[in-house]
Amino acid sequence: MFLKEQLLSRIKQWETFNIWEESYQNTCFEKDSASLLKWYNAAWELARNLNPEWGRDLSEEKILRLQKTRNILSMLREINKIPSNIVSKR
């Protein structure tokens, strides 16, 4: 019975992933860095939701690195919102 529950859970995870993957199918990340950042954040959340115990064995150092990465991505998202005519040209 346990194996059956595991298989059903894994099938549901794959179905969720396939739906998520389809939502980014036509996105051109090379031309739109904001879309890449949104994808990265969505991938992070998807992985975390599909495996709620993912962080159980993380070290404090790893958690700090993950928090720094998330903060940097947040700053990049904010920078990306600035209209191109405001950014100085060098």
PyMOL Python script that loads the backbone (N, CA, C, O; Angstrom):
from pymol import cmd

cmd.read_pdbstr("""\
ATOM      1  N   MET A   1       0.819  -1.200   0.000  1.00  0.00           N
ATOM      2  CA  MET A   1       0.000   0.000   0.000  1.00  0.00           C
ATOM      3  C   MET A   1       0.856   1.254   0.000  1.00  0.00           C
ATOM      4  O   MET A   1       0.524   2.236  -0.664  1.00  0.00           O
ATOM      5  N   PHE A   2       1.954   1.225   0.741  1.00  0.00           N
ATOM      6  CA  PHE A   2       2.832   2.382   0.821  1.00  0.00           C
ATOM      7  C   PHE A   2       3.400   2.735  -0.548  1.00  0.00           C
ATOM      8  O   PHE A   2       3.465   3.912  -0.903  1.00  0.00           O
ATOM      9  N   LEU A   3       3.807   1.747  -1.313  1.00  0.00           N
ATOM     10  CA  LEU A   3       4.352   1.970  -2.642  1.00  0.00           C
ATOM     11  C   LEU A   3       3.318   2.619  -3.554  1.00  0.00           C
ATOM     12  O   LEU A   3       3.643   3.521  -4.327  1.00  0.00           O
ATOM     13  N   LYS A   4       2.083   2.165  -3.464  1.00  0.00           N
ATOM     14  CA  LYS A   4       1.011   2.732  -4.279  1.00  0.00           C
ATOM     15  C   LYS A   4       0.828   4.215  -3.965  1.00  0.00           C
ATOM     16  O   LYS A   4       0.672   5.025  -4.879  1.00  0.00           O
ATOM     17  N   GLU A   5       0.846   4.575  -2.696  1.00  0.00           N
ATOM     18  CA  GLU A   5       0.712   5.984  -2.302  1.00  0.00           C
ATOM     19  C   GLU A   5       1.878   6.809  -2.824  1.00  0.00           C
ATOM     20  O   GLU A   5       1.694   7.942  -3.270  1.00  0.00           O
ATOM     21  N   GLN A   6       3.079   6.242  -2.770  1.00  0.00           N
ATOM     22  CA  GLN A   6       4.247   6.949  -3.286  1.00  0.00           C
ATOM     23  C   GLN A   6       4.119   7.183  -4.787  1.00  0.00           C
ATOM     24  O   GLN A   6       4.407   8.274  -5.280  1.00  0.00           O
ATOM     25  N   LEU A   7       3.688   6.158  -5.506  1.00  0.00           N
ATOM     26  CA  LEU A   7       3.535   6.293  -6.954  1.00  0.00           C
ATOM     27  C   LEU A   7       2.478   7.333  -7.311  1.00  0.00           C
ATOM     28  O   LEU A   7       2.677   8.138  -8.220  1.00  0.00           O
ATOM     29  N   LEU A   8       1.366   7.314  -6.602  1.00  0.00           N
ATOM     30  CA  LEU A   8       0.312   8.298  -6.865  1.00  0.00           C
ATOM     31  C   LEU A   8       0.800   9.717  -6.567  1.00  0.00           C
ATOM     32  O   LEU A   8       0.482  10.659  -7.294  1.00  0.00           O
ATOM     33  N   SER A   9       1.564   9.854  -5.507  1.00  0.00           N
ATOM     34  CA  SER A   9       2.123  11.161  -5.171  1.00  0.00           C
ATOM     35  C   SER A   9       3.081  11.637  -6.252  1.00  0.00           C
ATOM     36  O   SER A   9       3.038  12.799  -6.656  1.00  0.00           O
ATOM     37  N   ARG A  10       3.938  10.747  -6.718  1.00  0.00           N
ATOM     38  CA  ARG A  10       4.903  11.105  -7.762  1.00  0.00           C
ATOM     39  C   ARG A  10       4.199  11.470  -9.069  1.00  0.00           C
ATOM     40  O   ARG A  10       4.603  12.411  -9.753  1.00  0.00           O
ATOM     41  N   ILE A  11       3.150  10.728  -9.414  1.00  0.00           N
ATOM     42  CA  ILE A  11       2.378  11.039 -10.625  1.00  0.00           C
ATOM     43  C   ILE A  11       1.774  12.430 -10.522  1.00  0.00           C
ATOM     44  O   ILE A  11       1.804  13.201 -11.481  1.00  0.00           O
ATOM     45  N   LYS A  12       1.223  12.748  -9.352  1.00  0.00           N
ATOM     46  CA  LYS A  12       0.634  14.082  -9.157  1.00  0.00           C
ATOM     47  C   LYS A  12       1.711  15.168  -9.270  1.00  0.00           C
ATOM     48  O   LYS A  12       1.463  16.232  -9.837  1.00  0.00           O
ATOM     49  N   GLN A  13       2.900  14.902  -8.734  1.00  0.00           N
ATOM     50  CA  GLN A  13       3.995  15.868  -8.847  1.00  0.00           C
ATOM     51  C   GLN A  13       4.361  16.100 -10.309  1.00  0.00           C
ATOM     52  O   GLN A  13       4.559  17.243 -10.722  1.00  0.00           O
ATOM     53  N   TRP A  14       4.451  15.039 -11.089  1.00  0.00           N
ATOM     54  CA  TRP A  14       4.786  15.188 -12.507  1.00  0.00           C
ATOM     55  C   TRP A  14       3.691  15.945 -13.253  1.00  0.00           C
ATOM     56  O   TRP A  14       3.988  16.770 -14.117  1.00  0.00           O
ATOM     57  N   GLU A  15       2.446  15.674 -12.930  1.00  0.00           N
ATOM     58  CA  GLU A  15       1.349  16.405 -13.574  1.00  0.00           C
ATOM     59  C   GLU A  15       1.438  17.894 -13.261  1.00  0.00           C
ATOM     60  O   GLU A  15       1.263  18.733 -14.144  1.00  0.00           O
ATOM     61  N   THR A  16       1.710  18.212 -12.016  1.00  0.00           N
ATOM     62  CA  THR A  16       1.861  19.614 -11.612  1.00  0.00           C
ATOM     63  C   THR A  16       3.028  20.255 -12.346  1.00  0.00           C
ATOM     64  O   THR A  16       2.917  21.377 -12.841  1.00  0.00           O
ATOM     65  N   PHE A  17       4.149  19.541 -12.415  1.00  0.00           N
ATOM     66  CA  PHE A  17       5.318  20.066 -13.118  1.00  0.00           C
ATOM     67  C   PHE A  17       5.017  20.294 -14.599  1.00  0.00           C
ATOM     68  O   PHE A  17       5.387  21.331 -15.150  1.00  0.00           O
ATOM     69  N   ASN A  18       4.348  19.338 -15.250  1.00  0.00           N
ATOM     70  CA  ASN A  18       4.043  19.481 -16.679  1.00  0.00           C
ATOM     71  C   ASN A  18       3.156  20.680 -16.959  1.00  0.00           C
ATOM     72  O   ASN A  18       3.355  21.381 -17.951  1.00  0.00           O
ATOM     73  N   ILE A  19       2.185  20.920 -16.100  1.00  0.00           N
ATOM     74  CA  ILE A  19       1.321  22.102 -16.251  1.00  0.00           C
ATOM     75  C   ILE A  19       2.150  23.369 -16.080  1.00  0.00           C
ATOM     76  O   ILE A  19       2.021  24.313 -16.859  1.00  0.00           O
ATOM     77  N   TRP A  20       2.999  23.385 -15.061  1.00  0.00           N
ATOM     78  CA  TRP A  20       3.858  24.544 -14.822  1.00  0.00           C
ATOM     79  C   TRP A  20       4.795  24.773 -16.007  1.00  0.00           C
ATOM     80  O   TRP A  20       4.970  25.908 -16.451  1.00  0.00           O
ATOM     81  N   GLU A  21       5.391  23.706 -16.514  1.00  0.00           N
ATOM     82  CA  GLU A  21       6.329  23.816 -17.633  1.00  0.00           C
ATOM     83  C   GLU A  21       5.648  24.378 -18.875  1.00  0.00           C
ATOM     84  O   GLU A  21       6.241  25.192 -19.583  1.00  0.00           O
ATOM     85  N   GLU A  22       4.431  23.965 -19.151  1.00  0.00           N
ATOM     86  CA  GLU A  22       3.686  24.462 -20.303  1.00  0.00           C
ATOM     87  C   GLU A  22       3.443  25.968 -20.210  1.00  0.00           C
ATOM     88  O   GLU A  22       3.382  26.652 -21.231  1.00  0.00           O
ATOM     89  N   SER A  23       3.308  26.476 -19.003  1.00  0.00           N
ATOM     90  CA  SER A  23       3.035  27.905 -18.846  1.00  0.00           C
ATOM     91  C   SER A  23       4.232  28.766 -19.260  1.00  0.00           C
ATOM     92  O   SER A  23       4.075  29.963 -19.499  1.00  0.00           O
ATOM     93  N   TYR A  24       5.430  28.167 -19.347  1.00  0.00           N
ATOM     94  CA  TYR A  24       6.623  28.906 -19.756  1.00  0.00           C
ATOM     95  C   TYR A  24       7.136  28.458 -21.120  1.00  0.00           C
ATOM     96  O   TYR A  24       8.247  28.814 -21.512  1.00  0.00           O
ATOM     97  N   GLN A  25       6.352  27.695 -21.830  1.00  0.00           N
ATOM     98  CA  GLN A  25       6.776  27.097 -23.082  1.00  0.00           C
ATOM     99  C   GLN A  25       7.167  28.136 -24.138  1.00  0.00           C
ATOM    100  O   GLN A  25       8.148  27.928 -24.852  1.00  0.00           O
ATOM    101  N   ASN A  26       6.446  29.227 -24.256  1.00  0.00           N
ATOM    102  CA  ASN A  26       6.695  30.205 -25.312  1.00  0.00           C
ATOM    103  C   ASN A  26       7.453  31.432 -24.831  1.00  0.00           C
ATOM    104  O   ASN A  26       7.444  32.466 -25.500  1.00  0.00           O
ATOM    105  N   THR A  27       8.100  31.334 -23.696  1.00  0.00           N
ATOM    106  CA  THR A  27       8.823  32.468 -23.133  1.00  0.00           C
ATOM    107  C   THR A  27      10.237  32.505 -23.696  1.00  0.00           C
ATOM    108  O   THR A  27      10.940  31.494 -23.709  1.00  0.00           O
ATOM    109  N   CYS A  28      10.641  33.676 -24.157  1.00  0.00           N
ATOM    110  CA  CYS A  28      11.991  33.857 -24.691  1.00  0.00           C
ATOM    111  C   CYS A  28      12.842  34.537 -23.626  1.00  0.00           C
ATOM    112  O   CYS A  28      12.827  35.761 -23.498  1.00  0.00           O
ATOM    113  N   PHE A  29      13.571  33.750 -22.876  1.00  0.00           N
ATOM    114  CA  PHE A  29      14.342  34.270 -21.754  1.00  0.00           C
ATOM    115  C   PHE A  29      15.526  35.125 -22.199  1.00  0.00           C
ATOM    116  O   PHE A  29      15.954  36.018 -21.468  1.00  0.00           O
ATOM    117  N   GLU A  30      16.059  34.860 -23.392  1.00  0.00           N
ATOM    118  CA  GLU A  30      17.215  35.609 -23.861  1.00  0.00           C
ATOM    119  C   GLU A  30      16.885  37.085 -24.090  1.00  0.00           C
ATOM    120  O   GLU A  30      17.762  37.939 -23.961  1.00  0.00           O
ATOM    121  N   LYS A  31      15.642  37.389 -24.423  1.00  0.00           N
ATOM    122  CA  LYS A  31      15.242  38.757 -24.729  1.00  0.00           C
ATOM    123  C   LYS A  31      14.567  39.468 -23.564  1.00  0.00           C
ATOM    124  O   LYS A  31      14.412  40.689 -23.585  1.00  0.00           O
ATOM    125  N   ASP A  32      14.171  38.716 -22.557  1.00  0.00           N
ATOM    126  CA  ASP A  32      13.395  39.300 -21.469  1.00  0.00           C
ATOM    127  C   ASP A  32      13.903  38.772 -20.130  1.00  0.00           C
ATOM    128  O   ASP A  32      13.502  37.697 -19.684  1.00  0.00           O
ATOM    129  N   SER A  33      14.783  39.531 -19.501  1.00  0.00           N
ATOM    130  CA  SER A  33      15.356  39.075 -18.234  1.00  0.00           C
ATOM    131  C   SER A  33      14.319  39.034 -17.116  1.00  0.00           C
ATOM    132  O   SER A  33      14.463  38.253 -16.176  1.00  0.00           O
ATOM    133  N   ALA A  34      13.292  39.851 -17.197  1.00  0.00           N
ATOM    134  CA  ALA A  34      12.238  39.818 -16.182  1.00  0.00           C
ATOM    135  C   ALA A  34      11.526  38.470 -16.208  1.00  0.00           C
ATOM    136  O   ALA A  34      11.181  37.925 -15.159  1.00  0.00           O
ATOM    137  N   SER A  35      11.310  37.939 -17.394  1.00  0.00           N
ATOM    138  CA  SER A  35      10.675  36.621 -17.508  1.00  0.00           C
ATOM    139  C   SER A  35      11.565  35.536 -16.916  1.00  0.00           C
ATOM    140  O   SER A  35      11.075  34.588 -16.304  1.00  0.00           O
ATOM    141  N   LEU A  36      12.859  35.677 -17.099  1.00  0.00           N
ATOM    142  CA  LEU A  36      13.782  34.700 -16.530  1.00  0.00           C
ATOM    143  C   LEU A  36      13.723  34.729 -15.004  1.00  0.00           C
ATOM    144  O   LEU A  36      13.730  33.681 -14.358  1.00  0.00           O
ATOM    145  N   LEU A  37      13.665  35.919 -14.439  1.00  0.00           N
ATOM    146  CA  LEU A  37      13.576  36.034 -12.988  1.00  0.00           C
ATOM    147  C   LEU A  37      12.251  35.483 -12.465  1.00  0.00           C
ATOM    148  O   LEU A  37      12.213  34.833 -11.420  1.00  0.00           O
ATOM    149  N   LYS A  38      11.172  35.743 -13.190  1.00  0.00           N
ATOM    150  CA  LYS A  38       9.872  35.193 -12.791  1.00  0.00           C
ATOM    151  C   LYS A  38       9.894  33.676 -12.860  1.00  0.00           C
ATOM    152  O   LYS A  38       9.350  32.998 -11.988  1.00  0.00           O
ATOM    153  N   TRP A  39      10.537  33.134 -13.924  1.00  0.00           N
ATOM    154  CA  TRP A  39      10.642  31.691 -14.056  1.00  0.00           C
ATOM    155  C   TRP A  39      11.435  31.095 -12.896  1.00  0.00           C
ATOM    156  O   TRP A  39      11.031  30.090 -12.311  1.00  0.00           O
ATOM    157  N   TYR A  40      12.551  31.714 -12.571  1.00  0.00           N
ATOM    158  CA  TYR A  40      13.392  31.205 -11.495  1.00  0.00           C
ATOM    159  C   TYR A  40      12.621  31.180 -10.175  1.00  0.00           C
ATOM    160  O   TYR A  40      12.668  30.198  -9.435  1.00  0.00           O
ATOM    161  N   ASN A  41      11.918  32.262  -9.894  1.00  0.00           N
ATOM    162  CA  ASN A  41      11.120  32.327  -8.664  1.00  0.00           C
ATOM    163  C   ASN A  41      10.014  31.269  -8.676  1.00  0.00           C
ATOM    164  O   ASN A  41       9.782  30.598  -7.670  1.00  0.00           O
ATOM    165  N   ALA A  42       9.332  31.122  -9.818  1.00  0.00           N
ATOM    166  CA  ALA A  42       8.259  30.132  -9.919  1.00  0.00           C
ATOM    167  C   ALA A  42       8.820  28.713  -9.773  1.00  0.00           C
ATOM    168  O   ALA A  42       8.192  27.858  -9.149  1.00  0.00           O
ATOM    169  N   ALA A  43       9.995  28.467 -10.346  1.00  0.00           N
ATOM    170  CA  ALA A  43      10.618  27.141 -10.228  1.00  0.00           C
ATOM    171  C   ALA A  43      10.964  26.852  -8.772  1.00  0.00           C
ATOM    172  O   ALA A  43      10.773  25.739  -8.281  1.00  0.00           O
ATOM    173  N   TRP A  44      11.469  27.861  -8.104  1.00  0.00           N
ATOM    174  CA  TRP A  44      11.819  27.727  -6.686  1.00  0.00           C
ATOM    175  C   TRP A  44      10.580  27.363  -5.863  1.00  0.00           C
ATOM    176  O   TRP A  44      10.604  26.430  -5.061  1.00  0.00           O
ATOM    177  N   GLU A  45       9.506  28.114  -6.076  1.00  0.00           N
ATOM    178  CA  GLU A  45       8.266  27.871  -5.332  1.00  0.00           C
ATOM    179  C   GLU A  45       7.671  26.507  -5.668  1.00  0.00           C
ATOM    180  O   GLU A  45       7.178  25.809  -4.782  1.00  0.00           O
ATOM    181  N   LEU A  46       7.713  26.121  -6.953  1.00  0.00           N
ATOM    182  CA  LEU A  46       7.194  24.817  -7.350  1.00  0.00           C
ATOM    183  C   LEU A  46       7.954  23.701  -6.642  1.00  0.00           C
ATOM    184  O   LEU A  46       7.350  22.783  -6.089  1.00  0.00           O
ATOM    185  N   ALA A  47       9.276  23.785  -6.663  1.00  0.00           N
ATOM    186  CA  ALA A  47      10.092  22.756  -6.012  1.00  0.00           C
ATOM    187  C   ALA A  47       9.808  22.696  -4.517  1.00  0.00           C
ATOM    188  O   ALA A  47       9.722  21.617  -3.929  1.00  0.00           O
ATOM    189  N   ARG A  48       9.665  23.858  -3.918  1.00  0.00           N
ATOM    190  CA  ARG A  48       9.395  23.896  -2.472  1.00  0.00           C
ATOM    191  C   ARG A  48       8.014  23.325  -2.152  1.00  0.00           C
ATOM    192  O   ARG A  48       7.852  22.615  -1.159  1.00  0.00           O
ATOM    193  N   ASN A  49       7.030  23.627  -2.980  1.00  0.00           N
ATOM    194  CA  ASN A  49       5.675  23.121  -2.744  1.00  0.00           C
ATOM    195  C   ASN A  49       5.563  21.622  -2.983  1.00  0.00           C
ATOM    196  O   ASN A  49       4.815  20.933  -2.290  1.00  0.00           O
ATOM    197  N   LEU A  50       6.308  21.116  -3.968  1.00  0.00           N
ATOM    198  CA  LEU A  50       6.235  19.687  -4.263  1.00  0.00           C
ATOM    199  C   LEU A  50       7.009  18.843  -3.251  1.00  0.00           C
ATOM    200  O   LEU A  50       6.777  17.640  -3.126  1.00  0.00           O
ATOM    201  N   ASN A  51       7.917  19.474  -2.541  1.00  0.00           N
ATOM    202  CA  ASN A  51       8.698  18.756  -1.535  1.00  0.00           C
ATOM    203  C   ASN A  51       8.788  19.626  -0.277  1.00  0.00           C
ATOM    204  O   ASN A  51       9.802  20.289  -0.058  1.00  0.00           O
ATOM    205  N   PRO A  52       7.745  19.627   0.542  1.00  0.00           N
ATOM    206  CA  PRO A  52       7.695  20.534   1.695  1.00  0.00           C
ATOM    207  C   PRO A  52       8.828  20.336   2.705  1.00  0.00           C
ATOM    208  O   PRO A  52       9.119  21.244   3.483  1.00  0.00           O
ATOM    209  N   GLU A  53       9.461  19.181   2.705  1.00  0.00           N
ATOM    210  CA  GLU A  53      10.543  18.933   3.660  1.00  0.00           C
ATOM    211  C   GLU A  53      11.918  19.185   3.051  1.00  0.00           C
ATOM    212  O   GLU A  53      12.923  18.712   3.582  1.00  0.00           O
ATOM    213  N   TRP A  54      11.976  19.915   1.957  1.00  0.00           N
ATOM    214  CA  TRP A  54      13.232  20.102   1.231  1.00  0.00           C
ATOM    215  C   TRP A  54      14.326  20.732   2.087  1.00  0.00           C
ATOM    216  O   TRP A  54      15.503  20.437   1.882  1.00  0.00           O
ATOM    217  N   GLY A  55      13.978  21.567   3.013  1.00  0.00           N
ATOM    218  CA  GLY A  55      14.981  22.280   3.790  1.00  0.00           C
ATOM    219  C   GLY A  55      15.314  21.657   5.122  1.00  0.00           C
ATOM    220  O   GLY A  55      16.033  22.255   5.922  1.00  0.00           O
ATOM    221  N   ARG A  56      14.813  20.481   5.374  1.00  0.00           N
ATOM    222  CA  ARG A  56      14.987  19.848   6.677  1.00  0.00           C
ATOM    223  C   ARG A  56      16.454  19.666   7.051  1.00  0.00           C
ATOM    224  O   ARG A  56      16.820  19.865   8.209  1.00  0.00           O
ATOM    225  N   ASP A  57      17.291  19.296   6.102  1.00  0.00           N
ATOM    226  CA  ASP A  57      18.693  18.999   6.410  1.00  0.00           C
ATOM    227  C   ASP A  57      19.658  20.100   5.978  1.00  0.00           C
ATOM    228  O   ASP A  57      20.858  19.850   5.857  1.00  0.00           O
ATOM    229  N   LEU A  58      19.163  21.299   5.746  1.00  0.00           N
ATOM    230  CA  LEU A  58      20.034  22.392   5.314  1.00  0.00           C
ATOM    231  C   LEU A  58      20.846  22.939   6.481  1.00  0.00           C
ATOM    232  O   LEU A  58      20.347  23.063   7.599  1.00  0.00           O
ATOM    233  N   SER A  59      22.086  23.260   6.206  1.00  0.00           N
ATOM    234  CA  SER A  59      22.928  23.878   7.231  1.00  0.00           C
ATOM    235  C   SER A  59      22.598  25.369   7.306  1.00  0.00           C
ATOM    236  O   SER A  59      21.999  25.934   6.391  1.00  0.00           O
ATOM    237  N   GLU A  60      22.994  25.983   8.397  1.00  0.00           N
ATOM    238  CA  GLU A  60      22.769  27.425   8.572  1.00  0.00           C
ATOM    239  C   GLU A  60      23.477  28.216   7.463  1.00  0.00           C
ATOM    240  O   GLU A  60      22.946  29.204   6.954  1.00  0.00           O
ATOM    241  N   GLU A  61      24.666  27.770   7.105  1.00  0.00           N
ATOM    242  CA  GLU A  61      25.433  28.439   6.041  1.00  0.00           C
ATOM    243  C   GLU A  61      24.681  28.379   4.708  1.00  0.00           C
ATOM    244  O   GLU A  61      24.616  29.375   3.988  1.00  0.00           O
ATOM    245  N   LYS A  62      24.125  27.233   4.385  1.00  0.00           N
ATOM    246  CA  LYS A  62      23.373  27.070   3.142  1.00  0.00           C
ATOM    247  C   LYS A  62      22.133  27.963   3.147  1.00  0.00           C
ATOM    248  O   LYS A  62      21.801  28.570   2.129  1.00  0.00           O
ATOM    249  N   ILE A  63      21.458  28.043   4.275  1.00  0.00           N
ATOM    250  CA  ILE A  63      20.267  28.894   4.383  1.00  0.00           C
ATOM    251  C   ILE A  63      20.643  30.359   4.147  1.00  0.00           C
ATOM    252  O   ILE A  63      19.925  31.078   3.452  1.00  0.00           O
ATOM    253  N   LEU A  64      21.753  30.800   4.717  1.00  0.00           N
ATOM    254  CA  LEU A  64      22.199  32.176   4.503  1.00  0.00           C
ATOM    255  C   LEU A  64      22.507  32.440   3.041  1.00  0.00           C
ATOM    256  O   LEU A  64      22.160  33.500   2.519  1.00  0.00           O
ATOM    257  N   ARG A  65      23.154  31.493   2.369  1.00  0.00           N
ATOM    258  CA  ARG A  65      23.450  31.658   0.937  1.00  0.00           C
ATOM    259  C   ARG A  65      22.162  31.727   0.124  1.00  0.00           C
ATOM    260  O   ARG A  65      22.060  32.522  -0.811  1.00  0.00           O
ATOM    261  N   LEU A  66      21.178  30.901   0.473  1.00  0.00           N
ATOM    262  CA  LEU A  66      19.899  30.935  -0.230  1.00  0.00           C
ATOM    263  C   LEU A  66      19.180  32.265  -0.011  1.00  0.00           C
ATOM    264  O   LEU A  66      18.586  32.813  -0.940  1.00  0.00           O
ATOM    265  N   GLN A  67      19.234  32.779   1.208  1.00  0.00           N
ATOM    266  CA  GLN A  67      18.605  34.071   1.487  1.00  0.00           C
ATOM    267  C   GLN A  67      19.288  35.192   0.713  1.00  0.00           C
ATOM    268  O   GLN A  67      18.612  36.072   0.182  1.00  0.00           O
ATOM    269  N   LYS A  68      20.623  35.174   0.641  1.00  0.00           N
ATOM    270  CA  LYS A  68      21.349  36.183  -0.130  1.00  0.00           C
ATOM    271  C   LYS A  68      20.980  36.107  -1.604  1.00  0.00           C
ATOM    272  O   LYS A  68      20.788  37.132  -2.257  1.00  0.00           O
ATOM    273  N   THR A  69      20.882  34.887  -2.125  1.00  0.00           N
ATOM    274  CA  THR A  69      20.498  34.713  -3.527  1.00  0.00           C
ATOM    275  C   THR A  69      19.108  35.262  -3.778  1.00  0.00           C
ATOM    276  O   THR A  69      18.871  35.934  -4.781  1.00  0.00           O
ATOM    277  N   ARG A  70      18.199  34.980  -2.876  1.00  0.00           N
ATOM    278  CA  ARG A  70      16.834  35.487  -3.032  1.00  0.00           C
ATOM    279  C   ARG A  70      16.807  37.017  -2.982  1.00  0.00           C
ATOM    280  O   ARG A  70      16.081  37.650  -3.749  1.00  0.00           O
ATOM    281  N   ASN A  71      17.594  37.610  -2.085  1.00  0.00           N
ATOM    282  CA  ASN A  71      17.660  39.071  -1.997  1.00  0.00           C
ATOM    283  C   ASN A  71      18.242  39.685  -3.262  1.00  0.00           C
ATOM    284  O   ASN A  71      17.750  40.707  -3.741  1.00  0.00           O
ATOM    285  N   ILE A  72      19.277  39.074  -3.798  1.00  0.00           N
ATOM    286  CA  ILE A  72      19.882  39.580  -5.033  1.00  0.00           C
ATOM    287  C   ILE A  72      18.881  39.501  -6.176  1.00  0.00           C
ATOM    288  O   ILE A  72      18.760  40.441  -6.963  1.00  0.00           O
ATOM    289  N   LEU A  73      18.166  38.389  -6.273  1.00  0.00           N
ATOM    290  CA  LEU A  73      17.159  38.266  -7.325  1.00  0.00           C
ATOM    291  C   LEU A  73      16.050  39.301  -7.145  1.00  0.00           C
ATOM    292  O   LEU A  73      15.520  39.821  -8.127  1.00  0.00           O
ATOM    293  N   SER A  74      15.707  39.592  -5.927  1.00  0.00           N
ATOM    294  CA  SER A  74      14.695  40.615  -5.658  1.00  0.00           C
ATOM    295  C   SER A  74      15.182  41.985  -6.133  1.00  0.00           C
ATOM    296  O   SER A  74      14.428  42.748  -6.737  1.00  0.00           O
ATOM    297  N   MET A  75      16.454  42.285  -5.850  1.00  0.00           N
ATOM    298  CA  MET A  75      17.016  43.565  -6.313  1.00  0.00           C
ATOM    299  C   MET A  75      17.040  43.628  -7.833  1.00  0.00           C
ATOM    300  O   MET A  75      16.738  44.672  -8.411  1.00  0.00           O
ATOM    301  N   LEU A  76      17.391  42.538  -8.483  1.00  0.00           N
ATOM    302  CA  LEU A  76      17.397  42.510  -9.947  1.00  0.00           C
ATOM    303  C   LEU A  76      16.006  42.739 -10.516  1.00  0.00           C
ATOM    304  O   LEU A  76      15.842  43.407 -11.536  1.00  0.00           O
ATOM    305  N   ARG A  77      15.001  42.175  -9.840  1.00  0.00           N
ATOM    306  CA  ARG A  77      13.618  42.394 -10.272  1.00  0.00           C
ATOM    307  C   ARG A  77      13.272  43.878 -10.194  1.00  0.00           C
ATOM    308  O   ARG A  77      12.635  44.420 -11.097  1.00  0.00           O
ATOM    309  N   GLU A  78      13.693  44.532  -9.112  1.00  0.00           N
ATOM    310  CA  GLU A  78      13.414  45.956  -8.951  1.00  0.00           C
ATOM    311  C   GLU A  78      14.131  46.787 -10.010  1.00  0.00           C
ATOM    312  O   GLU A  78      13.562  47.723 -10.572  1.00  0.00           O
ATOM    313  N   ILE A  79      15.382  46.434 -10.274  1.00  0.00           N
ATOM    314  CA  ILE A  79      16.150  47.153 -11.303  1.00  0.00           C
ATOM    315  C   ILE A  79      15.467  47.001 -12.652  1.00  0.00           C
ATOM    316  O   ILE A  79      15.425  47.945 -13.441  1.00  0.00           O
ATOM    317  N   ASN A  80      14.949  45.851 -12.910  1.00  0.00           N
ATOM    318  CA  ASN A  80      14.322  45.572 -14.190  1.00  0.00           C
ATOM    319  C   ASN A  80      13.043  46.378 -14.400  1.00  0.00           C
ATOM    320  O   ASN A  80      12.619  46.564 -15.541  1.00  0.00           O
ATOM    321  N   LYS A  81      12.428  46.852 -13.339  1.00  0.00           N
ATOM    322  CA  LYS A  81      11.194  47.637 -13.446  1.00  0.00           C
ATOM    323  C   LYS A  81      11.463  49.080 -13.880  1.00  0.00           C
ATOM    324  O   LYS A  81      10.546  49.789 -14.294  1.00  0.00           O
ATOM    325  N   ILE A  82      12.728  49.511 -13.782  1.00  0.00           N
ATOM    326  CA  ILE A  82      13.070  50.880 -14.152  1.00  0.00           C
ATOM    327  C   ILE A  82      12.960  51.033 -15.664  1.00  0.00           C
ATOM    328  O   ILE A  82      13.558  50.246 -16.398  1.00  0.00           O
ATOM    329  N   PRO A  83      12.214  52.020 -16.151  1.00  0.00           N
ATOM    330  CA  PRO A  83      12.100  52.235 -17.598  1.00  0.00           C
ATOM    331  C   PRO A  83      13.476  52.487 -18.210  1.00  0.00           C
ATOM    332  O   PRO A  83      14.337  53.113 -17.592  1.00  0.00           O
ATOM    333  N   SER A  84      13.667  51.998 -19.413  1.00  0.00           N
ATOM    334  CA  SER A  84      14.971  52.088 -20.077  1.00  0.00           C
ATOM    335  C   SER A  84      15.384  53.533 -20.339  1.00  0.00           C
ATOM    336  O   SER A  84      16.584  53.798 -20.416  1.00  0.00           O
ATOM    337  N   ASN A  85      14.462  54.481 -20.481  1.00  0.00           N
ATOM    338  CA  ASN A  85      14.832  55.868 -20.749  1.00  0.00           C
ATOM    339  C   ASN A  85      15.389  56.566 -19.509  1.00  0.00           C
ATOM    340  O   ASN A  85      15.945  57.659 -19.622  1.00  0.00           O
ATOM    341  N   ILE A  86      15.253  55.962 -18.336  1.00  0.00           N
ATOM    342  CA  ILE A  86      15.777  56.551 -17.102  1.00  0.00           C
ATOM    343  C   ILE A  86      17.212  56.079 -16.849  1.00  0.00           C
ATOM    344  O   ILE A  86      18.006  56.795 -16.240  1.00  0.00           O
ATOM    345  N   VAL A  87      17.534  54.889 -17.313  1.00  0.00           N
ATOM    346  CA  VAL A  87      18.863  54.338 -17.091  1.00  0.00           C
ATOM    347  C   VAL A  87      19.869  55.129 -17.916  1.00  0.00           C
ATOM    348  O   VAL A  87      19.661  55.350 -19.109  1.00  0.00           O
ATOM    349  N   SER A  88      20.954  55.554 -17.287  1.00  0.00           N
ATOM    350  CA  SER A  88      21.954  56.341 -17.999  1.00  0.00           C
ATOM    351  C   SER A  88      22.681  55.481 -19.018  1.00  0.00           C
ATOM    352  O   SER A  88      22.958  54.305 -18.781  1.00  0.00           O
ATOM    353  N   LYS A  89      22.985  56.091 -20.159  1.00  0.00           N
ATOM    354  CA  LYS A  89      23.713  55.379 -21.214  1.00  0.00           C
ATOM    355  C   LYS A  89      25.166  55.739 -21.111  1.00  0.00           C
ATOM    356  O   LYS A  89      25.521  56.911 -20.989  1.00  0.00           O
ATOM    357  N   ARG A  90      26.023  54.716 -21.161  1.00  0.00           N
ATOM    358  CA  ARG A  90      27.455  54.955 -21.028  1.00  0.00           C
ATOM    359  C   ARG A  90      28.162  54.663 -22.303  1.00  0.00           C
ATOM    360  O   ARG A  90      29.381  54.808 -22.380  1.00  0.00           O
TER     361      ARG A  90
END
""", "prot")
cmd.dss("prot")
cmd.show_as("cartoon", "prot")
cmd.util.cbc("prot")
cmd.orient("prot")
